[in-house]
Amino acid sequence: MSNAVANGLAGAGGGMIAQIITYPLQTVNTRQQTERVAKKSLANSKRLGTLVQILQVIRSDGWGGLYSGLKPSLLGTAASQVFKNKAEAIAVARKAKGHGDGTVGMFSWLLVAALAGSLNVLLTNPIWVLVTRMQTHTQAERKIMEERKEALVKEASENSLTGSELQVKLAELDSIKPHPYGTWQAVNEVYSEAKITGFWKGIVPTLIMVCNPAIQFMIYESSLKHLRAKRADRKQGSKNITALEVFLLGALAKLGATISTYPLLVVKSRLQAKQEIGGNISLRYSGTVDAIRKMIQYEGLPGFYKGMSTKIAQSVFAASVLFMVKEELLKIYTLLADKCNKVLLSSAK
């Protein structure tokens, strides 16, 4: 197995493990991003902590609610990591030809990550549309139910319904059980709403966000290269980077990338979520420009940063785990490869 393949598999494995560990935070964060509250209502609304919201999901949807959409998400994560590791394979190929030192430079990272990221987005966007729908399905259903109840109460206040009739109809709504909602249900819902183009909702902000991994990997590789050079200058006994150091460098890299691109992530989630969320049509969007305009008009700039603390915690921890697991897997591969080579050499003698 070539080093490029090993690197790609290690990255995919690390990404999937990190996704599983941090997925509950991702689910809550998506719900936070797609919760649409107008300015006048924002002042009266209470902001719940991430832990409280996790407990609310468990109470209303069970433990499975925290992992809704995990299967397609793992597929998307694995595919994304394979694309991202192409840049490292290109760097190694350049070194073999006498160009560069085997690491991807700053400009190369930006260029390669942009090209690979764009292709990645075009191919995997349908997966993330389904993941967003599955993560926010119960939230959307709850909003729709609240709207129906408000309509009944309004109807009763206009003397169209008696008090007893109102209670009966409210009880009927409360007795409605949520429909099973899995991957195929999400596929059917998206297709019925917007046909095949529905699977590429949010594609514009997502394409712009290809700079996120470029920033992340640029910070990580630059920091890693600097740390190794510093140790070489000091002539320290061990030049190996520990798992903890990789964890911290990964956290730093993801933190910088997340803060700079978070507003685009919120817009993307809003477009990919079911548009019935929120009763006010002013909070529903027909496209990227329409979403940005309405968010500024009806929610203000804070709307672009909803759930940012949760996202930072999730993405930083996930990136740290990804890099740590990836490096450990590569160390294991290198160790096994060396042993196999020694065995082959000894048998050849």
C-alpha positions as CSV (number, residue, x, y, z in Angstrom):
1,M,0.0,0.0,0.0
2,S,1.4,3.4,-1.0
3,N,2.0,6.2,1.4
4,A,-0.6,8.3,-0.3
5,V,-3.3,5.6,0.1
6,A,-2.2,5.0,3.8
7,N,-2.4,8.8,4.4
8,G,-5.9,9.0,2.8
9,L,-7.2,6.0,4.8
10,A,-5.7,7.4,8.0
11,G,-7.4,10.7,7.4
12,A,-10.7,9.1,6.7
13,G,-10.5,6.9,9.8
14,G,-9.5,9.8,12.0
15,G,-12.4,11.9,10.6
16,M,-15.0,9.2,11.1
17,I,-13.9,8.6,14.7
18,A,-13.9,12.3,15.4
19,Q,-17.4,12.6,13.9
20,I,-18.8,9.8,16.0
21,I,-17.4,11.3,19.2
22,T,-18.6,14.9,18.6
23,Y,-21.8,14.2,16.6
24,P,-24.2,15.1,19.5
25,L,-22.6,18.6,19.6
26,Q,-23.0,18.9,15.8
27,T,-26.7,18.0,16.0
28,V,-27.4,20.6,18.7
29,N,-25.3,23.2,16.8
30,T,-27.3,22.6,13.5
31,R,-30.6,23.1,15.5
32,Q,-29.2,26.3,17.0
33,Q,-28.2,27.6,13.6
34,T,-31.6,27.0,12.0
35,E,-33.6,28.4,14.9
36,R,-35.1,31.6,13.4
37,V,-36.1,34.3,15.9
38,A,-36.9,37.8,14.8
39,K,-35.2,40.8,16.5
40,K,-38.3,41.8,18.5
41,S,-38.6,38.2,19.8
42,L,-34.9,37.8,20.4
43,A,-34.9,40.1,23.4
44,N,-37.5,38.1,25.2
45,S,-36.1,34.7,24.3
46,K,-33.9,32.8,26.7
47,R,-30.6,31.3,25.5
48,L,-30.2,27.8,26.7
49,G,-26.8,26.3,27.2
50,T,-25.5,23.5,25.0
51,L,-25.7,20.9,27.7
52,V,-29.3,21.9,28.5
53,Q,-30.2,21.6,24.8
54,I,-28.5,18.2,24.6
55,L,-30.7,17.0,27.6
56,Q,-33.8,18.5,25.9
57,V,-33.0,16.4,22.7
58,I,-32.6,13.3,24.8
59,R,-35.9,13.9,26.7
60,S,-37.9,14.7,23.5
61,D,-36.3,12.4,20.9
62,G,-34.3,9.9,23.0
63,W,-30.6,9.1,22.6
64,G,-31.1,8.4,18.9
65,G,-32.1,12.0,18.4
66,L,-28.5,13.1,19.1
67,Y,-27.2,10.8,16.3
68,S,-29.9,11.5,13.7
69,G,-28.2,11.5,10.3
70,L,-25.0,9.9,11.5
71,K,-24.7,7.3,8.7
72,P,-24.8,9.7,5.8
73,S,-22.6,12.1,7.8
74,L,-19.9,9.4,8.2
75,L,-20.0,8.8,4.5
76,G,-19.6,12.5,3.8
77,T,-16.8,12.8,6.3
78,A,-14.9,9.9,4.8
79,A,-15.3,11.2,1.3
80,S,-14.2,14.7,2.3
81,Q,-11.1,13.4,4.0
82,V,-10.1,11.5,1.0
83,F,-10.3,14.7,-1.1
84,K,-8.3,16.7,1.4
85,N,-5.5,14.2,1.6
86,K,-4.9,14.6,-2.2
87,A,-3.0,17.7,-1.4
88,E,-0.5,15.8,0.6
89,A,0.0,13.2,-2.1
90,I,0.7,16.0,-4.6
91,A,3.3,17.5,-2.2
92,V,5.1,14.1,-1.9
93,A,5.0,13.7,-5.7
94,R,6.6,17.2,-6.1
95,K,9.4,16.2,-3.6
96,A,10.1,13.1,-5.6
97,K,10.7,15.3,-8.6
98,G,13.0,17.5,-6.7
99,H,10.5,20.3,-6.0
100,G,9.7,21.4,-2.4
101,D,10.4,19.6,0.8
102,G,7.4,17.2,0.8
103,T,5.1,19.5,2.7
104,V,2.5,21.7,1.0
105,G,3.4,25.4,1.0
106,M,1.0,28.2,1.9
107,F,0.1,29.1,-1.7
108,S,-0.1,25.4,-2.7
109,W,-2.5,24.7,0.1
110,L,-4.8,27.5,-0.9
111,L,-4.8,26.5,-4.5
112,V,-5.0,22.7,-4.1
113,A,-7.5,22.9,-1.3
114,A,-9.7,25.3,-3.3
115,L,-9.8,23.0,-6.3
116,A,-10.2,19.8,-4.3
117,G,-12.7,21.5,-2.0
118,S,-14.9,22.7,-4.8
119,L,-15.0,19.2,-6.3
120,N,-15.6,17.8,-2.9
121,V,-18.6,20.2,-2.3
122,L,-20.2,19.4,-5.6
123,L,-20.1,15.7,-5.0
124,T,-20.9,15.5,-1.3
125,N,-23.4,18.4,-0.9
126,P,-26.4,16.1,-1.3
127,I,-25.2,14.1,1.7
128,W,-25.0,17.2,3.9
129,V,-28.4,18.3,2.8
130,L,-29.8,15.0,4.0
131,V,-27.8,15.2,7.3
132,T,-29.1,18.7,8.0
133,R,-32.7,17.6,7.3
134,M,-32.4,14.6,9.6
135,Q,-30.8,16.7,12.4
136,T,-33.5,19.3,12.3
137,H,-36.5,17.2,11.4
138,T,-38.1,17.0,14.9
139,Q,-37.4,20.7,15.4
140,A,-39.3,21.5,12.2
141,E,-42.2,19.2,13.1
142,R,-42.4,20.9,16.5
143,K,-42.6,24.3,14.9
144,I,-45.3,23.2,12.5
145,M,-47.3,21.8,15.4
146,E,-46.9,25.0,17.3
147,E,-48.2,27.0,14.3
148,R,-51.3,24.7,14.1
149,K,-52.0,25.2,17.8
150,E,-51.6,29.0,17.5
151,A,-54.1,28.9,14.5
152,L,-56.6,27.0,16.6
153,V,-56.3,29.4,19.5
154,K,-56.7,32.3,17.1
155,E,-59.8,30.7,15.6
156,A,-61.2,30.2,19.1
157,S,-60.6,33.8,20.0
158,E,-62.6,34.8,17.0
159,N,-65.5,32.8,18.4
160,S,-65.3,30.3,15.6
161,L,-64.7,27.5,18.1
162,T,-66.1,26.8,21.6
163,G,-63.8,26.1,24.5
164,S,-64.6,22.4,24.5
165,E,-64.0,22.1,20.7
166,L,-60.7,23.9,21.1
167,Q,-59.5,21.4,23.8
168,V,-60.6,18.4,21.7
169,K,-58.7,19.7,18.6
170,L,-55.6,20.6,20.7
171,A,-55.7,17.1,22.2
172,E,-55.9,15.6,18.7
173,L,-52.7,17.5,17.7
174,D,-50.9,16.4,20.8
175,S,-51.8,12.8,20.1
176,I,-50.2,12.9,16.6
177,K,-47.0,10.8,16.7
178,P,-43.9,11.9,14.7
179,H,-43.5,9.9,11.5
180,P,-40.4,7.7,11.1
181,Y,-37.7,9.8,9.5
182,G,-34.6,8.2,8.1
183,T,-32.3,8.7,5.1
184,W,-34.9,7.6,2.5
185,Q,-37.6,9.8,4.1
186,A,-35.2,12.8,3.8
187,V,-34.4,11.9,0.2
188,N,-38.1,11.8,-0.7
189,E,-38.9,15.1,1.2
190,V,-36.1,17.0,-0.5
191,Y,-37.0,15.6,-4.0
192,S,-40.7,16.4,-3.5
193,E,-39.9,20.0,-2.5
194,A,-37.4,21.0,-5.2
195,K,-36.7,17.9,-7.4
196,I,-33.0,17.1,-8.1
197,T,-31.8,20.7,-7.5
198,G,-32.9,20.4,-3.9
199,F,-29.9,18.3,-3.1
200,W,-27.6,21.2,-4.0
201,K,-29.3,23.7,-1.7
202,G,-26.7,25.9,0.1
203,I,-24.1,25.2,-2.6
204,V,-23.1,28.8,-3.0
205,P,-22.0,29.5,0.6
206,T,-20.6,26.0,0.8
207,L,-18.4,26.7,-2.3
208,I,-17.2,29.9,-0.7
209,M,-16.4,27.9,2.5
210,V,-13.8,25.8,0.7
211,C,-11.3,28.3,2.1
212,N,-12.1,26.8,5.6
213,P,-10.0,23.7,5.1
214,A,-7.3,25.7,3.4
215,I,-7.0,28.0,6.4
216,Q,-7.2,25.1,8.8
217,F,-4.5,23.0,7.1
218,M,-2.3,26.0,6.4
219,I,-2.2,26.9,10.1
220,Y,-1.7,23.3,11.1
221,E,1.1,22.5,8.6
222,S,2.8,25.8,9.2
223,S,2.7,25.3,13.0
224,L,3.9,21.7,12.7
225,K,6.7,22.6,10.4
226,H,7.8,25.4,12.7
227,L,7.7,23.2,15.7
228,R,9.9,20.5,14.0
229,A,12.4,23.2,12.8
230,K,12.6,24.6,16.2
231,R,13.4,21.3,17.7
232,A,16.0,20.6,15.1
233,D,17.7,23.9,15.8
234,R,17.8,23.1,19.5
235,K,19.1,19.7,18.7
236,Q,16.7,18.0,21.0
237,G,17.0,14.3,21.5
238,S,13.5,13.5,20.0
239,K,12.1,15.3,17.0
240,N,8.9,13.3,17.1
241,I,5.7,15.2,17.7
242,T,3.6,13.8,20.5
243,A,-0.1,13.0,20.2
244,L,-0.9,15.8,22.7
245,E,1.1,18.4,20.6
246,V,-0.8,17.3,17.4
247,F,-4.0,17.6,19.3
248,L,-3.3,21.2,20.4
249,L,-2.0,22.2,16.9
250,G,-5.2,20.7,15.4
251,A,-7.3,22.7,17.9
252,L,-5.5,25.9,17.0
253,A,-5.9,25.4,13.3
254,K,-9.6,24.6,13.4
255,L,-10.3,27.5,15.8
256,G,-8.9,30.0,13.3
257,A,-10.8,28.5,10.4
258,T,-14.1,28.2,12.2
259,I,-14.2,31.8,13.5
260,S,-13.5,33.2,10.0
261,T,-16.1,31.2,8.1
262,Y,-18.9,30.6,10.6
263,P,-21.5,33.1,9.1
264,L,-21.4,31.2,5.8
265,L,-22.0,27.9,7.7
266,V,-25.2,29.4,9.3
267,V,-26.5,30.5,5.9
268,K,-25.8,27.1,4.5
269,S,-27.7,25.3,7.3
270,R,-30.6,27.7,6.9
271,L,-30.9,27.0,3.2
272,Q,-30.6,23.2,3.6
273,A,-33.1,22.9,6.5
274,K,-36.8,22.5,5.9
275,Q,-38.2,25.9,5.0
276,E,-41.3,25.4,7.1
277,I,-39.3,26.2,10.2
278,G,-40.7,29.4,11.5
279,G,-44.2,30.7,10.9
280,N,-43.1,34.1,9.5
281,I,-42.5,34.0,5.7
282,S,-39.9,36.7,6.2
283,L,-37.7,34.1,7.8
284,R,-37.9,31.7,4.9
285,Y,-35.3,31.9,2.1
286,S,-35.3,31.4,-1.7
287,G,-31.5,31.6,-2.1
288,T,-28.2,32.7,-0.6
289,V,-28.7,36.4,-1.2
290,D,-32.3,36.3,0.0
291,A,-31.2,34.5,3.2
292,I,-28.4,37.0,3.9
293,R,-30.7,40.0,3.3
294,K,-33.5,38.7,5.5
295,M,-31.2,37.6,8.3
296,I,-29.7,41.1,8.5
297,Q,-33.1,42.7,8.3
298,Y,-35.1,40.5,10.7
299,E,-32.4,39.0,13.0
300,G,-29.4,41.4,12.8
301,L,-25.8,40.4,12.8
302,P,-26.1,38.1,15.9
303,G,-28.2,35.8,13.7
304,F,-25.0,34.9,11.7
305,Y,-23.3,33.7,14.9
306,K,-26.0,31.5,16.5
307,G,-24.5,28.5,18.2
308,M,-20.9,29.6,17.5
309,S,-19.6,28.5,20.9
310,T,-21.1,25.0,20.4
311,K,-19.5,24.9,16.9
312,I,-16.1,26.0,18.2
313,A,-16.2,23.3,20.9
314,Q,-17.4,20.6,18.4
315,S,-15.1,21.5,15.4
316,V,-12.0,22.2,17.5
317,F,-12.3,18.9,19.4
318,A,-13.2,17.0,16.3
319,A,-10.2,18.4,14.3
320,S,-7.9,17.7,17.2
321,V,-9.1,14.1,17.5
322,L,-8.8,13.7,13.7
323,F,-5.2,14.9,13.5
324,M,-4.2,12.9,16.6
325,V,-5.8,9.6,15.3
326,K,-4.5,10.2,11.8
327,E,-0.9,10.6,13.1
328,E,-1.2,7.6,15.3
329,L,-2.5,5.4,12.5
330,L,0.3,6.6,10.2
331,K,2.8,5.7,12.9
332,I,1.3,2.2,13.1
333,Y,1.4,1.9,9.4
334,T,5.1,3.0,9.2
335,L,6.0,0.6,12.0
336,L,4.3,-2.3,10.3
337,A,5.8,-1.4,6.9
338,D,9.3,-1.3,8.3
339,K,8.8,-4.7,9.9
340,C,7.5,-6.1,6.7
341,N,10.5,-4.7,4.8
342,K,12.9,-6.2,7.3
343,V,11.2,-9.6,7.0
344,L,11.4,-9.4,3.2
345,L,15.0,-8.4,3.2
346,S,16.0,-11.2,5.7
347,S,14.1,-13.8,3.6
348,A,15.8,-12.6,0.4
349,K,19.2,-13.2,2.0
